[in-house]
Amino acid sequence: MITIEKKVHEDLTFWVRTIDNTAKAGFDYHEKNECFTMKANEKERQFKIGIVNDADWEPDEDFKV
């Protein structure tokens, strides 16, 4: 779960996008690439990025948001 906190009192449009690192989209996590608009009265928006949990042991892997 990722929380975006907006500190301006106006509409704000932004992208939430994941970028592979050692973790790969579709295999290790669920890719996100979406544009959002928070209205002037919104202060927070939460996003879920699904993590794929398989039975095989792997070392920690990273991706960027």
C-alpha positions in Angstrom: 0.0 0.0 0.0 1.4 3.4 -1.0 -0.1 6.7 0.3 0.2 10.0 -1.7 -0.3 13.0 0.5 -1.2 16.3 -1.3 -0.2 19.5 0.4 -1.6 22.0 -2.0 -5.2 23.2 -2.1 -5.8 22.8 -5.8 -6.5 20.0 -8.2 -3.4 17.9 -8.9 -2.8 15.4 -11.7 0.0 12.9 -11.5 1.1 9.4 -12.8 1.7 6.4 -10.7 4.1 4.0 -12.5 6.2 1.0 -11.5 9.6 0.4 -12.9 11.4 -2.9 -12.9 14.7 -3.4 -11.0 15.5 -6.9 -9.7 11.8 -7.6 -9.4 10.0 -8.0 -12.7 6.4 -6.9 -13.5 4.1 -9.8 -14.2 6.4 -12.3 -12.4 7.2 -10.6 -9.0 4.6 -7.8 -8.8 1.6 -6.3 -10.6 2.5 -3.4 -12.9 0.8 0.0 -12.4 0.9 2.8 -15.0 -2.1 5.1 -14.3 -2.9 8.8 -14.4 -4.8 10.2 -11.4 -6.3 13.5 -10.5 -6.8 14.6 -6.9 -9.4 17.3 -6.4 -8.7 20.4 -4.3 -10.5 19.0 -1.2 -8.6 15.6 -1.3 -5.6 15.3 1.0 -4.6 11.6 0.5 -4.9 8.8 -2.0 -3.9 5.2 -1.5 -2.7 2.7 -4.1 -2.2 -1.0 -3.9 0.5 -2.7 -5.8 0.1 -6.5 -5.7 3.1 -8.6 -4.9 3.3 -12.1 -6.4 4.0 -14.6 -3.6 5.1 -17.9 -5.0 6.3 -21.0 -3.2 9.9 -20.8 -4.3 12.4 -19.0 -2.1 14.1 -16.0 -3.7 16.2 -13.2 -2.2 14.6 -9.8 -1.7 13.9 -8.0 -5.0 13.2 -4.4 -5.7 11.1 -2.3 -8.0 10.5 1.5 -8.1 7.3 3.5 -7.9 
